[in-house]
């Protein structure tokens, strides 16, 4: 008879809290808040560790053994996901406890089984709370078509930003919203819009397979969890060109890097075609980082914005002069519909001036130190920045 694994089983021995179950370990997220405690890591040979305000913090207890790892991690897996883990040695899935949804990756490594567990609040933040340096989100919510890319490193809040924008669209408009995620993170409620969320591996075989089907499902708004290959990128760009508002993510640190990363997925002979597609279909690039607050109460978003509803930007993409785009981000900052751009360095400088983040912390997160120094001089001399 197969062993039954229970999420409430007390199996991990700590120094001062007795035995803990996986349910106890997950409850800590809700106690401290998912905006403060973002991840839990379980690894054989060391103690479980949380990521709190961006830093790893270990529990006081015994190193996890292979048997304890199994008893902690297996309760999070469905029978199908457990089979996939045994077959492929890693699996992505989601799990819901209380008011939180967890995104989970289970994998094998040198010491045995490991788990990376990320917490997502079931309450989608209001888009006003994301921390945009201007009101560009209002323009995005009103868009009828185009590709909106939200980029950043893992844990930068990309899914949170997209979900908050889509939730506002659903609140304002009666339209059809379809998402394709791996796994589903935020559960988007039906408001004025009709929302369908599909999970790769559960509801659809792959992103590319789901996108092909999605274009026959009459969507107005599409969310593709991640553009992972040239086929998915091509279909995402095509969807944006053919009258859909499309959201997706990439793991890039700035707007120029996002454009070059997309081009790098394609052979040289196709890059001119893809540049032309991007110049026509791309609407916005939002690059974000989560920076520790100066008062120690959590993290705040620093954001770089590219608005491609601007002839100069679109032309630079089409002609392959992407290195000149940074000057557009620096200068096209007025609150006009075809501007509203900013560099990461400028927003970091604004957050320093507003006393929200520390100067040394801002320097650490800047993409370019010289540009950050120039941005600091600019915001210090500009009233109301």
C-alpha positions in Angstrom: 0.0 0.0 0.0 1.3 3.4 -1.0 2.4 5.7 1.9 0.0 8.6 2.6 1.7 11.9 3.2 -0.1 14.5 5.5 0.6 18.2 5.4 -0.3 18.4 9.1 2.2 15.7 10.2 4.7 17.2 12.7 8.0 16.0 11.3 10.6 18.8 11.4 12.4 19.3 14.8 13.3 22.9 15.8 15.2 24.2 18.7 12.5 26.3 20.3 9.2 25.6 18.6 9.1 21.8 18.9 8.1 19.7 15.9 6.7 21.5 12.9 4.6 20.3 9.9 4.6 21.7 6.4 1.3 23.4 7.3 3.1 25.2 10.2 6.0 26.2 7.8 3.5 27.7 5.3 1.4 29.4 8.0 4.5 31.6 8.8 3.9 33.4 5.4 0.4 34.4 6.5 1.6 35.4 9.9 4.3 37.8 8.6 2.8 38.7 5.3 3.6 37.5 1.8 5.1 41.0 0.9 7.7 40.5 3.7 8.3 36.7 3.5 8.4 35.8 -0.1 9.9 32.2 -0.3 10.6 29.1 1.7 13.5 26.8 0.7 13.8 23.2 1.9 17.0 21.3 1.1 18.5 18.1 2.4 21.5 18.7 4.7 20.6 22.2 5.9 17.8 23.8 7.9 14.7 25.3 6.1 15.2 28.9 5.2 12.8 31.8 4.5 13.5 34.8 2.2 12.5 37.8 4.3 12.8 41.2 2.7 15.1 39.7 0.1 17.5 38.0 2.4 17.8 34.3 3.3 17.0 33.6 7.0 17.5 30.1 8.4 15.3 28.4 11.0 17.0 27.2 14.2 16.7 23.4 14.0 18.3 20.2 12.7 19.4 19.7 9.1 16.7 18.3 6.9 17.2 14.5 6.2 16.0 12.8 3.0 13.1 11.3 5.0 12.1 14.6 6.5 12.3 16.3 3.1 10.0 13.7 1.6 7.5 14.0 4.5 7.5 17.9 4.2 7.4 18.1 0.4 5.3 15.2 -0.9 2.0 16.4 0.7 2.2 19.4 -1.6 2.1 17.2 -4.7 -0.9 15.7 -6.4 -0.6 12.1 -7.6 0.1 13.3 -11.2 2.7 15.8 -10.1 4.4 13.2 -7.9 4.5 10.9 -10.9 6.0 13.7 -13.0 8.6 14.4 -10.4 9.7 10.8 -10.3 9.8 10.7 -14.1 11.4 14.2 -14.9 13.2 14.9 -11.5 11.5 18.3 -11.2 8.0 19.7 -11.2 6.2 23.0 -11.1 2.9 23.2 -9.3 0.7 25.4 -7.0 -0.9 24.8 -3.6 -3.4 26.9 -1.7 -3.5 27.3 2.1 -5.7 29.8 3.9 -5.5 33.2 2.2 -2.3 32.4 0.2 -1.6 30.6 -3.0 1.9 29.0 -3.3 4.0 28.6 -6.4 6.2 25.5 -5.9 9.1 24.0 -7.7 10.4 20.6 -6.5 13.7 19.4 -7.9 16.5 16.9 -7.4 20.1 18.2 -6.7 23.4 16.9 -5.4 22.2 16.3 -1.8 18.7 15.0 -2.7 15.3 16.6 -3.0 14.8 20.4 -2.7 11.8 22.7 -2.8 11.5 26.4 -3.6 8.1 27.6 -2.4 6.9 31.2 -3.2 3.9 32.8 -1.5 1.3 34.8 -3.4 -1.5 36.6 -1.6 -4.9 35.6 -2.8 -5.8 39.3 -2.5 -4.6 41.0 -5.7 -3.0 44.3 -4.9 -4.7 47.5 -6.2 -2.7 48.8 -9.2 -2.3 52.1 -7.4 -0.2 50.3 -4.8 2.3 48.8 -7.2 4.5 52.0 -7.2 4.5 53.2 -10.8 6.5 56.5 -11.1 3.7 58.0 -13.1 0.1 57.1 -14.1 1.1 55.0 -17.2 -1.0 52.1 -15.8 -4.1 54.1 -16.6 -3.1 54.2 -20.3 -2.4 50.4 -20.3 -5.8 49.6 -18.8 -7.5 51.5 -21.6 -5.4 49.8 -24.4 -7.3 47.8 -27.0 -4.2 46.0 -28.4 -0.5 45.6 -28.2 2.1 43.7 -26.2 2.9 44.8 -22.6 6.0 43.1 -21.2 6.8 43.1 -17.5 10.4 42.1 -16.9 12.8 41.6 -14.0 14.6 38.9 -12.0 12.8 36.1 -10.3 10.9 37.5 -7.3 10.7 41.0 -8.7 6.9 41.0 -8.6 6.2 40.6 -12.3 3.1 38.4 -11.9 1.8 40.8 -9.2 2.0 43.8 -11.5 0.3 42.0 -14.4 -2.4 40.6 -12.2 -3.2 44.0 -10.7 -3.5 45.6 -14.1 -5.7 42.7 -15.5 -7.9 42.8 -12.4 -8.5 46.5 -13.0 -9.3 45.8 -16.6 -11.8 43.2 -15.5 -13.3 45.7 -13.0 -13.8 48.4 -15.7 -14.7 46.5 -18.9 -16.9 43.7 -20.1 -14.4 41.7 -22.1 -13.0 38.2 -22.4 -9.7 37.5 -20.5 -7.7 34.3 -21.0 -4.5 33.4 -19.2 -1.9 30.7 -19.8 0.3 30.2 -16.8 2.8 27.7 -15.4 1.5 27.4 -12.7 -1.5 29.7 -12.0 -0.5 32.2 -9.4 -3.2 34.8 -8.6 -6.8 33.6 -9.0 -8.4 36.4 -11.0 -12.1 36.9 -10.1 -14.8 37.4 -12.8 -16.0 41.0 -12.4 -17.3 42.8 -15.5 -15.1 40.5 -17.6 -15.2 36.8 -18.1 -11.9 35.3 -17.0 -10.5 31.8 -17.9 -7.2 30.7 -16.4 -5.4 27.7 -17.9 -2.4 26.0 -16.3 0.3 24.4 -18.5 0.6 20.7 -17.8 -2.9 20.5 -16.3 -5.2 22.2 -18.8 -2.9 22.5 -21.8 0.2 20.8 -23.0 2.5 23.8 -23.6 2.5 27.5 -24.0 2.6 27.3 -27.8 -0.2 24.8 -27.9 -2.3 26.9 -25.6 -1.7 30.1 -27.6 -2.8 28.4 -30.8 -6.0 27.3 -29.1 -6.4 30.7 -27.4 -6.6 32.6 -30.7 -9.7 30.6 -31.5 -11.3 31.3 -28.1 -12.3 34.9 -28.8 -10.1 36.6 -26.2 -9.8 40.4 -25.8 -7.0 40.2 -23.2 -4.3 37.5 -23.1 -1.8 36.8 -20.4 1.1 34.4 -21.4 3.0 33.6 -18.2 6.4 33.6 -19.8 7.9 33.8 -23.3 10.3 30.9 -23.2 11.1 30.1 -26.8 11.0 31.6 -30.3 7.6 29.9 -31.2 5.9 31.3 -28.1 7.4 34.8 -28.8 6.3 34.7 -32.5 2.7 33.7 -31.5 2.6 36.3 -28.7 3.7 39.1 -31.1 1.2 37.9 -33.7 -1.6 38.0 -31.1 -0.6 41.6 -30.2 -0.6 42.6 -33.9 -4.0 41.1 -34.6 -6.1 43.1 -32.2 -5.5 41.6 -28.7 -4.0 43.2 -25.6 -1.3 40.8 -24.6 0.7 40.6 -21.3 3.8 38.5 -20.8 7.1 38.4 -18.8 10.8 38.0 -19.4 13.7 37.6 -17.1 15.6 40.8 -18.1 16.8 43.8 -16.1 16.1 46.7 -18.5 14.2 47.8 -21.6 17.1 47.5 -24.0 18.0 44.1 -22.6 14.4 43.0 -23.1 14.5 43.9 -26.8 17.9 42.3 -27.5 16.8 39.1 -25.5 13.8 38.7 -27.8 15.9 39.1 -30.9 18.5 36.6 -29.5 15.9 33.9 -29.7 15.9 34.1 -33.5 18.5 33.4 -36.1 20.1 36.4 -37.8 18.0 35.9 -41.0 14.8 36.4 -39.0 15.8 39.3 -36.8 14.8 42.0 -39.2 11.3 40.5 -39.4 11.0 40.2 -35.6 12.2 43.9 -35.2 9.5 45.0 -37.5 6.9 42.9 -35.6 8.1 44.4 -32.3 8.0 48.0 -33.7 4.4 47.5 -34.6 3.1 45.2 -31.8 5.0 46.2 -28.7 3.2 48.7 -26.6 5.0 49.0 -23.2 8.0 47.5 -21.4 7.9 47.7 -17.6 11.2 46.6 -15.9 11.0 46.3 -12.2 13.1 45.6 -9.1 12.0 45.3 -5.5 14.2 47.4 -3.3 14.4 47.2 0.6 12.7 50.2 2.1 14.8 52.6 4.2 12.5 52.1 7.2 12.9 48.3 7.2 9.2 47.6 6.6 9.5 45.7 3.4 10.3 46.4 -0.2 9.3 48.9 -2.8 9.2 48.7 -6.6 11.7 50.6 -8.7 10.5 50.7 -12.3 11.9 51.5 -15.8 9.2 52.3 -18.4 9.4 52.2 -22.2 6.4 53.5 -24.1 6.5 52.3 -27.7 3.4 54.4 -28.7 6.1 56.8 -29.8 7.4 57.0 -33.3 11.0 57.5 -32.3 11.2 54.4 -30.1 9.3 52.3 -32.7 11.7 53.4 -35.4 14.8 52.7 -33.3 13.5 49.1 -32.8 12.6 48.7 -36.4 16.0 49.9 -37.6 17.9 47.9 -35.0 19.3 51.0 -33.2 18.3 49.8 -29.8 21.3 51.3 -28.0 19.8 54.7 -28.7 16.6 53.9 -26.8 18.0 54.8 -23.4 18.2 58.5 -24.4 14.5 58.3 -25.2 13.8 56.9 -21.7 15.8 59.8 -20.3 14.1 62.6 -22.2 10.5 61.5 -23.0 9.3 61.9 -19.4 6.4 64.3 -19.7 2.9 63.1 -18.9 1.9 63.0 -22.6 0.3 59.7 -23.9 3.3 59.1 -26.2 5.9 59.8 -23.5 5.6 58.9 -19.8 9.0 57.1 -19.9 11.7 56.8 -17.3 14.9 55.0 -16.6 15.5 52.7 -13.7 18.2 55.1 -12.5 15.8 58.1 -12.5 13.1 56.2 -10.5 15.7 55.0 -8.0 16.9 58.6 -7.6 13.3 59.8 -7.0 12.8 57.1 -4.4 16.0 58.3 -2.6 14.9 61.9 -2.7 11.5 60.8 -1.3 13.4 59.1 1.6 11.8 55.8 0.7 15.1 53.9 0.0 18.7 54.4 1.1 21.2 56.0 -1.3 23.7 53.1 -0.9 20.9 50.6 -1.6 19.8 52.5 -4.7 23.4 52.5 -6.0 23.5 48.8 -5.5 20.4 48.2 -7.7 21.2 50.8 -10.4 22.0 49.3 -13.9 24.5 52.0 -14.7 26.3 53.9 -11.9 27.2 57.0 -14.0 23.6 57.3 -15.2 22.4 57.0 -11.6 24.8 59.8 -10.4 23.4 62.0 -13.3 19.8 61.1 -12.3 20.5 62.0 -8.7 21.8 65.5 -9.7 18.7 66.0 -11.9 16.1 65.1 -9.3 17.9 67.0 -6.6 17.7 70.2 -8.7 14.1 69.6 -10.0 11.3 70.8 -7.7 8.6 68.3 -7.0 10.5 65.2 -8.2 
